[in-house]
Amino acid sequence: MTHLETWQPLFDTIAADALQRELDHELPFEQVDWLKRAGFGALRVPVEHGGAGLTWPELADLWIALAAADNNLPQAFRGHFALAEDRLWHHRRGHDQRVWFERFVAGEIAGNAWSEVGPTPIDSQRTVLTALPGDQGYRLDGTKYYTTGSIFAEWADVYARLERPHRPEEGVDDFVIAIVDTRAAGVSVVDDWDGFGQRGTGSGTTSFEGVLVPSEHVLAFEDRFPHQTAVYQLNLLATLSGIAQSALREVVAAVRVRERNYSHANAARVRDDPQVLSRIGEISSAAYVARSATLQVAQAIERVAELATAGSDAVARANEAAEIEASQAQVVVTSLVLQATSDLFDTLGASATSRLRGLDRHWRNARTVSSHNPRILKARVVGEHEVNGTPPPYAWAIGATRRDRVS
């Protein structure tokens, strides 16, 4: 039995009420819990430590299938799989991560807490981790936005600025990763994401007020696993691919049973109309290419992941290739899925716009996912690399930029 065959029954159960959750704006707490208890968060954990030991192509295939069931869920696990990959990378490099593997196998997951809004400079953070005197650990204060998945998670993967007022001997301030227990005093997670799509991802606001963080949960940012940006983008590609599959499935089902037709249609039955069938064929082809491109990117990421003990030059070359492939795929997959989720309405009448049918959610969700990574910027990155050999940006950020005054 393949991994997909093993997981598909649970995905089908999740899919059964996905539309109603969308209409009700209901977060999928129960569905996330099912996935946790089934071991979804441990899919990359080595088999010898209780996980499934999946490769990146195998995991990406499951992400796509899960997105076809409920497109919110792979994105809700996006931050978790990034942290899990970071721990796996360091384990392969000789740093024992069994304590984290045990947590993941037990069903604990992590959420993302990196982004800030407002005046935060693009090269800084207002969320501060302060070193306490002696061996007392650290204190975390700040607010993060778009904290996808954190409302479902036991841990938050937090990007922060480190200050050392009591430890000047440790050097200048820099940036770190704090792995924070979301059950700790001072942590607050709210569902205030107001986007018109991906409303069930738990992408709300997380606040940290005087949260104590033990020293072993503070990691140097420069030690982060190298392929994290490509992994983040792979997750969005898989989500888009799943959206396309779900849209295709629903529009095919609707066309098969549609009885009403136009007087100037090409056939008595909608399901026999060559123009309608052609449009369905285009949507199917878009879904096929999206999935194929996503799995190709996953293979490129797998090549990086396998180089944990290799030299830095080999890692850098493989990682650059993965980043470029992820960018190339995003430019094309984004366009294909946005077009497909709009074109599906050409095959049906005005009744397809009924809010209760929810067919609009496919475009809204695809548009929201695509907006996380502007394709015009990705296209430029690929073009610069092709023409000038310019390396792609890694672990890029968003924030306020400094602008010169115009007199």
Secondary structure by P-SEA (a helix, b strand, c coil): ccccccaaaaaaaaacaaaaaaaacccaaaaaaaaaaacccccccccccccccccaaaaaaaaaaaaaacaaaaaaaaaaaaaaaaaaaaaaacccaaaaaaaaaabbbbbbccccccccccccccbbbbbccccccbbbbbccccccccccccccbbbbbbbcccccccccbbbbbbbcccccccbbbbcccccccccccccbbbbbccccccccccccccccccaaaaaaaaaaaaaaaaaaaaaaaaaaaaaacccccccccccccccccaaaaaaaaaaaaaaaaaaaaaaaaaaaaaaaaaaccccaaaaaaaaaaaaaaaaaaaaaaaaaaaaaaaaccccccccccccccccaaaaaaaaaaaaaccaaaaaaaaaaaacccccccccccccbbbbcccc
